[in-house]
Amino acid sequence: MAFNKTERRLRIKRHIRTKVSGTAERPRLSVFRSNKGIYAQIIDDTAGRTLVAASSKNVTAGDSPVATAAAVGKELATRATAAGITSVVFDRSGYLYHGRVKSLAEGAREGGLNF
């Protein structure tokens, strides 16, 4: 059975989500990557609500998508620390930990989030 790119990513995402879940003490940092932008949310899965969110629509940092992703990570970390969140569980949503996803994670770490 052959999967296309999107089906493969969603299959991997389902597998990851069986093990990764956010709590009130340690919420989940979820990443979504589209062709035009990158979006990140910090989610409390027990309550089922988004605590903090940031996206590349509001943050720009030069021409590079990787630099923009790092700026989104830093912005998310700033908003999270203002909301009292210091540590999270990283959910890459089936994407490879490379490029924009890695840059967002490193930006969030530089901003003060622990994961």
DSSP file (Angstrom, degrees, kcal/mol; ACC not computed):
  #  RESIDUE AA STRUCTURE BP1 BP2  ACC     N-H-->O    O-->H-N    N-H-->O    O-->H-N    TCO  KAPPA ALPHA  PHI   PSI    X-CA   Y-CA   Z-CA
    1    1 A M              0   0    0      0, 0.0     2,-0.4     0, 0.0     0, 0.0   0.000 360.0 360.0 360.0 120.6    0.0    0.0    0.0
    2    2 A A        -     0   0    0      6,-0.0     2,-0.4     0, 0.0     0, 0.0  -0.753 360.0-159.2 -95.9 134.8    1.6    3.3   -1.2
    3    3 A F        -     0   0    0     -2,-0.4     2,-0.1     2,-0.0     0, 0.0  -0.862  12.6-132.4-108.7 144.4    1.0    6.5    0.8
    4    4 A N     >  -     0   0    0     -2,-0.4     4,-2.3     1,-0.1     5,-0.2  -0.333  40.9 -89.8 -82.4 180.0    1.4    9.9   -0.6
    5    5 A K  H  > S+     0   0    0      1,-0.2     4,-2.2     2,-0.2     5,-0.1   0.896 125.1  45.4 -59.4 -45.7    3.4   12.5    1.4
    6    6 A T  H  > S+     0   0    0      2,-0.2     4,-2.4     1,-0.2    -1,-0.2   0.913 112.9  49.5 -67.9 -43.5    0.5   13.9    3.3
    7    7 A E  H  > S+     0   0    0      1,-0.2     4,-2.0     2,-0.2    -1,-0.2   0.887 111.0  50.9 -62.6 -39.0   -0.9   10.5    4.2
    8    8 A R  H  X S+     0   0    0     -4,-2.3     4,-2.2     2,-0.2    -1,-0.2   0.920 110.4  48.6 -64.2 -44.7    2.5    9.4    5.4
    9    9 A R  H  X S+     0   0    0     -4,-2.2     4,-2.6     1,-0.2    -2,-0.2   0.909 111.7  49.1 -63.0 -42.2    2.9   12.4    7.6
   10   10 A L  H  X S+     0   0    0     -4,-2.4     4,-2.3     2,-0.2    -1,-0.2   0.854 109.5  52.5 -66.8 -33.9   -0.6   12.0    9.2
   11   11 A R  H  X S+     0   0    0     -4,-2.0     4,-1.6     2,-0.2    -1,-0.2   0.916 112.0  45.0 -65.5 -43.8    0.2    8.3    9.8
   12   12 A I  H  X S+     0   0    0     -4,-2.2     4,-2.4     2,-0.2    82,-0.2   0.898 111.0  55.1 -65.1 -40.2    3.4    9.3   11.6
   13   13 A K  H  X S+     0   0    0     -4,-2.6     4,-2.6    80,-0.3    -2,-0.2   0.911 105.6  51.1 -60.1 -44.1    1.5   12.0   13.5
   14   14 A R  H  X S+     0   0    0     -4,-2.3     4,-0.8     1,-0.2    -1,-0.2   0.897 110.5  49.7 -60.3 -40.3   -1.0    9.5   14.8
   15   15 A H  H >X S+     0   0    0     -4,-1.6     3,-0.5     1,-0.2     4,-0.5   0.906 111.9  47.8 -65.1 -42.5    1.8    7.3   16.0
   16   16 A I  H >X S+     0   0    0     -4,-2.4     4,-2.3     1,-0.2     3,-1.5   0.908 107.0  56.8 -64.1 -42.1    3.5   10.2   17.8
   17   17 A R  H 3< S+     0   0    0     -4,-2.6    -1,-0.2     1,-0.3    -2,-0.2   0.670  94.2  66.7 -69.9 -16.4    0.3   11.4   19.4
   18   18 A T  H << S+     0   0    0     -4,-0.8    -1,-0.3    -3,-0.5    -2,-0.2   0.792 116.5  27.3 -69.8 -24.9   -0.2    8.0   21.1
   19   19 A K  H << S+     0   0    0     -3,-1.5     2,-0.6    -4,-0.5    -2,-0.2   0.724 112.7  68.6-106.0 -28.9    2.9    8.8   23.2
   20   20 A V     <  +     0   0    0     -4,-2.3     2,-0.3    69,-0.0    -1,-0.1  -0.847  56.3 155.4-102.7 121.2    3.0   12.6   23.3
   21   21 A S        -     0   0    0     -2,-0.6     2,-0.3     5,-0.1     5,-0.0  -0.997  33.7-129.3-144.1 141.3    0.3   14.4   25.3
   22   22 A G        -     0   0    0     -2,-0.3    24,-0.7     6,-0.1    23,-0.6  -0.703  22.1-172.2 -94.4 141.1    0.2   17.7   27.0
   23   23 A T        -     0   0    0      3,-1.9    22,-0.1    -2,-0.3     5,-0.0  -0.631  42.2 -98.4-116.9 178.9   -0.8   18.3   30.6
   24   24 A A  S    S+     0   0    0     -2,-0.2    -1,-0.0     1,-0.2    -2,-0.0   0.871 125.7  44.3 -67.2 -35.8   -1.4   21.4   32.7
   25   25 A E  S    S+     0   0    0      1,-0.3    62,-0.4    60,-0.1    -1,-0.2   0.871 132.6  18.6 -75.0 -37.4    2.1   21.1   34.2
   26   26 A R  S    S-     0   0    0     60,-0.1    -3,-1.9    59,-0.1    -1,-0.3  -0.733  83.5-166.6-137.1  85.1    3.8   20.3   30.9
   27   27 A P        -     0   0    0      0, 0.0    62,-2.6     0, 0.0     2,-0.4  -0.137  26.2-100.4 -71.9 169.7    1.7   21.3   27.8
   28   28 A R  E     -Ab  43  89A   0     15,-2.8    15,-3.1    60,-0.2     2,-0.8  -0.768  20.0-147.5 -96.2 130.3    2.3   20.2   24.2
   29   29 A L  E     -Ab  42  90A   0     60,-3.5    62,-3.0    -2,-0.4     2,-0.4  -0.867  23.6-167.0 -95.4 107.6    4.0   22.4   21.7
   30   30 A S  E     -Ab  41  91A   0     11,-2.8    11,-2.3    -2,-0.8     2,-0.4  -0.797   4.3-157.1-102.3 138.1    2.5   21.5   18.4
   31   31 A V  E     -A   40   0A   0     60,-1.4     2,-0.4    -2,-0.4     9,-0.2  -0.924   8.6-173.0-116.4 136.1    3.9   22.7   15.0
   32   32 A F  E     -A   39   0A   0      7,-2.9     7,-3.1    -2,-0.4     2,-0.5  -0.999   7.6-165.5-126.1 131.3    2.1   23.0   11.7
   33   33 A R  E     +A   38   0A   0     -2,-0.4     5,-0.2     5,-0.2     2,-0.2  -0.962   9.9 174.6-119.3 122.8    4.1   23.8    8.6
   34   34 A S        -     0   0    0      3,-2.7    -2,-0.0    -2,-0.5     0, 0.0  -0.623  47.5 -99.4-113.2 179.5    2.5   25.0    5.4
   35   35 A N  S    S+     0   0    0     -2,-0.2     3,-0.1     1,-0.2    -1,-0.0   0.834 122.0  35.0 -67.6 -30.9    4.1   26.1    2.1
   36   36 A K  S    S-     0   0    0      1,-0.1     2,-0.3    29,-0.0    -1,-0.2   0.744 125.9  -4.9 -96.5 -26.2    3.6   29.8    3.1
   37   37 A G        -     0   0    0      2,-0.0    -3,-2.7    18,-0.0     2,-0.4  -0.872  56.5-116.4-154.6-176.4    4.1   29.8    6.8
   38   38 A I  E     -A   33   0A   0     -2,-0.3    18,-1.9    -5,-0.2     2,-0.4  -0.997  23.6-166.7-136.5 139.7    4.7   28.0   10.1
   39   39 A Y  E     -AC  32  55A   0     -7,-3.1    -7,-2.9    -2,-0.4     2,-0.4  -0.953   2.9-172.4-130.0 143.7    2.3   27.9   13.1
   40   40 A A  E     -AC  31  54A   0     14,-2.7    14,-2.5    -2,-0.4     2,-0.3  -0.999   2.5-178.1-139.7 141.7    2.9   26.8   16.6
   41   41 A Q  E     -AC  30  53A   0    -11,-2.3   -11,-2.8    -2,-0.4     2,-0.6  -0.975  22.9-140.7-135.0 149.2    0.6   26.3   19.6
   42   42 A I  E     -AC  29  52A   0     10,-3.2     9,-3.2    -2,-0.3    10,-1.3  -0.969  33.4-169.8-109.3 119.6    1.0   25.3   23.2
   43   43 A I  E     -AC  28  50A   0    -15,-3.1   -15,-2.8    -2,-0.6     2,-0.8  -0.895  27.6-149.3-121.3 135.8   -1.9   23.0   24.1
   44   44 A D  E  >> - C   0  49A   0      5,-2.6     5,-1.7    -2,-0.4     4,-1.6  -0.904  17.1-171.0 -96.9 105.0   -3.2   21.6   27.3
   45   45 A D  T  45S+     0   0    0     -2,-0.8   -22,-0.2   -23,-0.6    -1,-0.1   0.768  79.5  60.3 -72.4 -26.4   -4.7   18.3   26.2
   46   46 A T  T  45S+     0   0    0    -24,-0.7    -1,-0.2     1,-0.2   -23,-0.1   0.900 117.8  30.5 -68.7 -38.3   -6.4   17.5   29.5
   47   47 A A  T  45S-     0   0    0     -3,-0.2    -2,-0.2     2,-0.2    -1,-0.2   0.644 105.9-130.8 -90.3 -17.6   -8.5   20.6   29.3
   48   48 A G  T  <5 +     0   0    0     -4,-1.6     2,-0.3     1,-0.2    -3,-0.2   0.868  62.7 120.5  72.4  37.1   -8.6   20.6   25.5
   49   49 A R  E   < -C   44   0A   0     -5,-1.7    -5,-2.6     0, 0.0     2,-0.5  -0.974  65.1-117.3-137.8 151.8   -7.6   24.2   25.0
   50   50 A T  E     -C   43   0A   0     -2,-0.3    -7,-0.2    -7,-0.2     3,-0.1  -0.713  24.3-176.3 -83.5 127.7   -4.8   26.2   23.4
   51   51 A L  E     +     0   0A   0     -9,-3.2     2,-0.3    -2,-0.5    -8,-0.2   0.876  67.7   3.5 -91.2 -44.4   -2.9   28.3   25.9
   52   52 A V  E     -C   42   0A   0    -10,-1.3   -10,-3.2     2,-0.0    -1,-0.3  -0.991  64.3-176.2-144.1 145.5   -0.5   30.2   23.6
   53   53 A A  E     +C   41   0A   0     -2,-0.3     2,-0.3   -12,-0.2   -12,-0.2  -0.989   5.2 175.4-143.3 153.1   -0.1   30.5   19.9
   54   54 A A  E     -C   40   0A   0    -14,-2.5   -14,-2.7    -2,-0.3     2,-0.3  -0.980   6.8-178.4-151.4 150.7    2.2   32.2   17.4
   55   55 A S  E >>  -C   39   0A   0     -2,-0.3     3,-0.9   -16,-0.2     4,-0.8  -0.945  41.9-109.1-146.7 167.9    2.6   32.2   13.6
   56   56 A S  T 34 S+     0   0    0    -18,-1.9   -17,-0.1    -2,-0.3    -1,-0.0   0.558 107.6  76.3 -75.9  -7.8    4.6   33.5   10.8
   57   57 A K  T 34 S+     0   0    0    -19,-0.2    -1,-0.2     1,-0.2     3,-0.1   0.828 107.3  31.0 -69.3 -30.3    1.7   35.8    9.8
   58   58 A N  T <4 S+     0   0    0     -3,-0.9     2,-0.5     1,-0.1    -2,-0.2   0.605 118.5  59.5-100.5 -15.8    2.5   38.1   12.7
   59   59 A V     <  +     0   0    0     -4,-0.8     2,-0.4     2,-0.0    13,-0.1  -0.956  57.0 176.0-121.5 129.0    6.3   37.6   12.9
   60   60 A T        +     0   0    0     -2,-0.5     2,-0.2    11,-0.1     3,-0.1  -0.995   7.4 173.4-130.6 141.4    8.8   38.3   10.1
   61   61 A A        -     0   0    0      1,-0.5     3,-0.3    -2,-0.4    10,-0.1  -0.614  59.2 -57.2-145.9  79.8   12.5   38.0   10.3
   62   62 A G  S    S-     0   0    0      1,-0.2    -1,-0.5    -2,-0.2     6,-0.0  -0.278  78.7 -59.7  80.5-167.6   14.3   38.5    7.0
   63   63 A D  S    S+     0   0    0     -3,-0.1    -1,-0.2    -2,-0.0     3,-0.0   0.690 102.0  96.8 -89.7 -21.2   13.7   36.6    3.7
   64   64 A S     >  -     0   0    0     -3,-0.3     4,-2.0     1,-0.1    -3,-0.2  -0.536  63.0-149.6 -78.3 130.3   14.6   33.2    5.0
   65   65 A P  H  > S+     0   0    0      0, 0.0     4,-2.1     0, 0.0    -1,-0.1   0.828 101.0  55.7 -62.8 -30.9   11.8   30.8    6.0
   66   66 A V  H  > S+     0   0    0      2,-0.2     4,-1.8     1,-0.2     5,-0.1   0.897 107.6  47.8 -68.9 -40.4   14.2   29.2    8.5
   67   67 A A  H  > S+     0   0    0      2,-0.2     4,-1.9     1,-0.2    -1,-0.2   0.880 111.1  51.7 -66.8 -38.1   14.9   32.6   10.1
   68   68 A T  H  X S+     0   0    0     -4,-2.0     4,-2.1     2,-0.2    -2,-0.2   0.898 107.7  52.3 -64.5 -40.4   11.2   33.4   10.3
   69   69 A A  H  X S+     0   0    0     -4,-2.1     4,-2.1     1,-0.2    -2,-0.2   0.889 108.0  51.3 -63.4 -39.3   10.6   30.0   12.0
   70   70 A A  H  X S+     0   0    0     -4,-1.8     4,-2.1     1,-0.2    -1,-0.2   0.895 109.5  50.3 -64.2 -39.2   13.2   30.8   14.6
   71   71 A A  H  X S+     0   0    0     -4,-1.9     4,-2.4     2,-0.2    -2,-0.2   0.866 108.4  52.4 -66.6 -36.4   11.5   34.2   15.2
   72   72 A V  H  X S+     0   0    0     -4,-2.1     4,-2.6     2,-0.2    -2,-0.2   0.906 108.9  50.9 -64.6 -41.4    8.2   32.4   15.6
   73   73 A G  H  X S+     0   0    0     -4,-2.1     4,-2.2     2,-0.2    -2,-0.2   0.903 111.2  47.2 -61.9 -42.5    9.8   30.1   18.2
   74   74 A K  H  X S+     0   0    0     -4,-2.1     4,-2.2     2,-0.2    -2,-0.2   0.908 112.6  49.5 -66.2 -41.3   11.2   33.0   20.2
   75   75 A E  H  X S+     0   0    0     -4,-2.4     4,-2.4     2,-0.2    -2,-0.2   0.905 110.9  50.0 -63.3 -42.0    7.8   34.9   20.1
   76   76 A L  H  X S+     0   0    0     -4,-2.6     4,-2.4     1,-0.2    -1,-0.2   0.908 110.3  50.1 -62.4 -42.4    6.0   31.7   21.3
   77   77 A A  H  X S+     0   0    0     -4,-2.2     4,-2.5     2,-0.2    -2,-0.2   0.884 109.6  51.4 -64.8 -38.3    8.5   31.3   24.1
   78   78 A T  H  X S+     0   0    0     -4,-2.2     4,-1.7     1,-0.2    -2,-0.2   0.931 112.7  44.8 -63.5 -45.8    8.0   35.0   25.1
   79   79 A R  H  X S+     0   0    0     -4,-2.4     4,-1.3     1,-0.2    -2,-0.2   0.864 112.9  52.5 -65.8 -35.8    4.2   34.6   25.2
   80   80 A A  H  <>S+     0   0    0     -4,-2.4     5,-3.0     2,-0.2     4,-0.4   0.921 108.1  48.7 -68.3 -44.0    4.5   31.3   27.1
   81   81 A T  H ><5S+     0   0    0     -4,-2.5     3,-0.8     1,-0.2    -1,-0.2   0.854 109.1  54.3 -65.8 -32.4    6.8   32.7   29.8
   82   82 A A  H 3<5S+     0   0    0     -4,-1.7    -1,-0.2     1,-0.2    -2,-0.2   0.827 109.1  48.9 -66.7 -30.5    4.3   35.6   30.2
   83   83 A A  T 3<5S-     0   0    0     -4,-1.3    -1,-0.2    -3,-0.2    -2,-0.2   0.445 124.8-105.2 -87.5  -0.5    1.6   33.0   30.7
   84   84 A G  T < 5S+     0   0    0     -3,-0.8     2,-0.5    -4,-0.4    -3,-0.2   0.696  74.8 137.6  87.9  20.0    3.7   31.1   33.3
   85   85 A I      < +     0   0    0     -5,-3.0    -1,-0.3     1,-0.1    -2,-0.1  -0.883  14.1 158.6-102.9 125.1    4.7   28.2   31.1
   86   86 A T        +     0   0    0     -2,-0.5    28,-2.3     1,-0.3     2,-0.4   0.700  61.5  38.6-115.7 -30.9    8.4   27.1   31.3
   87   87 A S  B     +d  114   0B   0    -62,-0.4    -1,-0.3    26,-0.2     2,-0.3  -0.969  62.3 172.5-128.8 143.0    8.5   23.5   30.1
   88   88 A V        -     0   0    0     26,-2.5     2,-0.5    -2,-0.4   -60,-0.2  -0.861  33.5-115.7-137.3 168.3    6.7   21.8   27.2
   89   89 A V  E     -b   28   0A   0    -62,-2.6   -60,-3.5    -2,-0.3     2,-0.5  -0.952  36.2-128.6-106.2 129.8    6.5   18.5   25.3
   90   90 A F  E     -b   29   0A   0     -2,-0.5     2,-0.6    25,-0.3   -60,-0.2  -0.683  22.7-173.2 -87.9 126.1    7.5   19.0   21.6
   91   91 A D  E     -b   30   0A   0    -62,-3.0   -60,-1.4    -2,-0.5   -78,-0.0  -0.945   7.3-174.1-117.6 106.9    5.1   17.6   19.0
   92   92 A R    >   -     0   0    0     -2,-0.6     3,-1.8   -62,-0.2    -1,-0.1   0.474  34.2-132.6 -82.8  -1.0    6.6   17.8   15.5
   93   93 A S  T 3   -     0   0    0      1,-0.3   -80,-0.3   -80,-0.1     3,-0.1   0.786  66.7 -52.8  57.8  34.1    3.3   16.6   14.0
   94   94 A G  T 3  S+     0   0    0      1,-0.3    -1,-0.3   -82,-0.2     2,-0.2   0.369 106.1 126.9  87.7  -6.3    5.0   14.0   11.7
   95   95 A Y    <   -     0   0    0     -3,-1.8    -1,-0.3   -64,-0.1     2,-0.1  -0.509  68.8-100.4 -80.2 153.7    7.4   16.5   10.1
   96   96 A L        -     0   0    0     -2,-0.2     2,-2.1     1,-0.1     5,-0.3  -0.462  32.9-113.4 -68.6 145.1   11.1   15.7   10.1
   97   97 A Y  S    S+     0   0    0     -2,-0.1     2,-0.3     4,-0.1    -1,-0.1  -0.562  84.8  98.9 -79.8  79.7   13.1   17.5   12.8
   98   98 A H  S >  S-     0   0    0     -2,-2.1     3,-1.2     0, 0.0     2,-0.2  -0.980  73.6  -3.8-161.9 149.1   15.0   19.5   10.2
   99   99 A G  T 3> S+     0   0    0     -2,-0.3     4,-2.3     1,-0.3     5,-0.2  -0.410 127.5   6.6  68.8-124.5   14.9   22.9    8.6
  100  100 A R  H 3> S+     0   0    0     -2,-0.2     4,-2.3     1,-0.2    -1,-0.3   0.854 132.3  51.9 -66.4 -36.6   12.0   25.1    9.7
  101  101 A V  H <> S+     0   0    0     -3,-1.2     4,-2.0    -5,-0.3    -1,-0.2   0.927 113.0  44.9 -66.7 -44.1   10.7   22.7   12.4
  102  102 A K  H  > S+     0   0    0     -4,-0.2     4,-2.5     2,-0.2    -2,-0.2   0.898 112.5  52.1 -64.5 -41.1   14.2   22.5   14.0
  103  103 A S  H  X S+     0   0    0     -4,-2.3     4,-2.3     2,-0.2    -2,-0.2   0.888 108.8  50.1 -63.7 -40.5   14.7   26.2   13.7
  104  104 A L  H  X S+     0   0    0     -4,-2.3     4,-2.2     2,-0.2    -1,-0.2   0.916 111.4  49.1 -63.4 -43.5   11.4   26.9   15.5
  105  105 A A  H  X S+     0   0    0     -4,-2.0     4,-2.0     1,-0.2    -2,-0.2   0.913 112.3  47.2 -63.8 -43.2   12.3   24.4   18.3
  106  106 A E  H  X S+     0   0    0     -4,-2.5     4,-2.4     1,-0.2    -1,-0.2   0.873 110.9  52.5 -67.4 -36.4   15.8   26.0   18.8
  107  107 A G  H  X S+     0   0    0     -4,-2.3     4,-1.7     2,-0.2    -1,-0.2   0.890 109.1  49.5 -63.7 -39.5   14.2   29.5   18.8
  108  108 A A  H  X>S+     0   0    0     -4,-2.2     5,-2.3     2,-0.2     4,-0.5   0.880 110.5  50.5 -66.7 -38.3   11.8   28.4   21.5
  109  109 A R  H ><5S+     0   0    0     -4,-2.0     3,-1.1     1,-0.2    -2,-0.2   0.917 109.7  50.1 -64.6 -42.9   14.7   27.0   23.5
  110  110 A E  H 3<5S+     0   0    0     -4,-2.4    -1,-0.2     1,-0.3    -2,-0.2   0.845 105.9  57.9 -63.7 -32.6   16.6   30.3   23.1
  111  111 A G  H 3<5S-     0   0    0     -4,-1.7    -1,-0.3    -5,-0.2    -2,-0.2   0.618 130.1 -92.6 -73.8 -12.5   13.5   32.1   24.3
  112  112 A G  T <<5S+     0   0    0     -3,-1.1     2,-0.3    -4,-0.5    -3,-0.2   0.474  78.5 135.5 118.7   3.2   13.5   30.1   27.5
  113  113 A L      < -     0   0    0     -5,-2.3     2,-0.5   -26,-0.1    -1,-0.3  -0.621  42.3-143.9 -83.1 143.9   11.3   27.0   27.0
  114  114 A N  B      d   87   0B   0    -28,-2.3   -26,-2.5    -2,-0.3    -5,-0.0  -0.928 360.0 360.0-108.7 126.7   12.5   23.7   28.2
  115  115 A F              0   0    0     -2,-0.5   -25,-0.3   -28,-0.2    -1,-0.1   0.263 360.0 360.0-160.6 360.0   11.9   20.5   26.3
